[in-house]
């Protein structure tokens, strides 16, 4: 989960949709980054850079 400056929580799965590696939050870029192949996602899990082509899951997080 990421909590933005306004206090809003952005819960997303930490599992990259490319091959299942775990993403890490990048404070400098304000993105979820995958160490395996370089996919990047915004705070809500939408793809910024591939090779992933689908967003991080939010369904299982309630």
Secondary structure, DSSP 4 states (H G I P E B T S, - for coil): -EE-TTS-EE---SB-TTT-PBEEEETTTTEEEETTT--EE-TTS-EEESS--SPPP-TT--
